[in-house]
Amino acid sequence: MNGQPIDSDTIPFNNLYVKVESQGFETGDVQGAIDTLYLLYSSGTTGLPKGVMLTHLNSLYAASNLMSDSLESRSRTCYLTVVPWYHAYGLMTTINNLINGKMIVYFPGFFPEKYLQAIEKYKVNVLFTVPPMMIFFAKSPLVEKYDMSSVKQAWCAAAPLSTDTIRQVLRRLPNCKGILQAYGMTETSTAATKDPEDNATIHKPGSGGPPLPGVSVKVVDVKTRKRLGPLETGEICIKGPVVMKGYLGNEAANHDIMDDEGFLKTGDIGYYDHDGYFFIVERIKELIKYKGNQVPPAAVEGVVLQHPGVAECGVVGKPDEEAGELPTAFVVLKPGYKLSEKEILDFTATRLSRASQLRGGVIFVNEIPKNPSGKILRRVLKQTLQKKMKNKL
């Protein structure tokens, strides 16, 4: 651990592997562009997970593109992550930093108090996070109890992050130069776009950055498949050496996910600005259809989270015969707060567009279901909503 004292409950990395005699190990012939190196599984936020085959070339390209422009070149940089190693985000960032001899502090889950203690104890410089963790930094009083001055940079991926949350976090991390974001998925080996690590990024909060070198990204109309220009919202499609070999044993899915030009259809809605920076709005399948309008749940969540008494929020569509779907919010309150549904509705009424109003109501819960990478499991929320609707019949 870079010469630092080892705690009694810490296991040195060298004790985790078994030494193998060199003559007892033989390498096989590898065709990097086609041979599978990793079999990871898609997040399963909208359906069953699929086995994603990533090649040696995919991995090398992903690792090279995750090289830091600034902090990683320093002799001593400490990283803190809770992103699981079986997820592309966690796997690739961990491998990249191990290759570069960096110190990594890892937790198998997000334990708020221990997480903050680790930042203070190990003088962590860089955080790898997901949006719920950023919301914690923005809202939790625990953050004020610990010394966060060592944090110089934070990365956030796996789901959209609101501009308001970014600004709140930066106010609580005094020496953090920026909350940087990247955009990608398991099928693109991790990132396909990435914020550059310079001051320009600060002026584009919420952006996932421009495409990585060698990667082509386009935005197309969901219905016509026609290419769209700057600031026009459509489906994001990706092509290049980061794109997976394919899904294991699922030719139908392999055919469906690629378009006629060889681009991978991400299923994500977004746009790019005149500088080529990409912004993610929502997944196509998660858009709420209200009277012909498409309402992004993440945008509604960002507004609800502005309330000082709200700790977490998840928004889904409630089936309605006349309107199609009604935006409905699941809300977790911060300790010590007691809010009514009316108070939440009154707070959001002037902050949400007409189509985005919480006509489906507000449901108070103890937690928002998420997968290990931090994505809200909206299908679980929808199942909960359906059960509540049936119980009222």
Buried (B, 14 or more C-beta within 10 A) or exposed (E): BEEEEEEEEEEEEEEEEEEEEEEEEEEEEEEEEEBBBBEBBBBEBBEEEBBBBBBBBBBBBBBBBBEBEEBBEEEEBBBBBBBBBEBBBBBBBBBBBEEBEBBBBBEEEBEEEEBBEBBBBBBBBBBBBBBBBBBBBBBBEEBEEBEBEBBBBBBBBBBBBBEBBBEBBBEBBEEBBBBBBBBBBBBBBBBBBBBBBEEEBBEBBBBBBBBBEEBBBBBBEBEEBEEBEEEEBBBBBBBBBBBBBBBBEEEEBBEEBBBEEEBBBBBBBBBBEEEEBBBBBBBBEBBBBBEEBBBBBBBBBBBBBBBEBBBBBBBBBBBBEEBBBBBBBBBBBBEEEEBEBEBBBEBBEEBBEEBBBBBBBBBBBEEBBBBBBBBBBBBBBBEBBEEEEEEEE
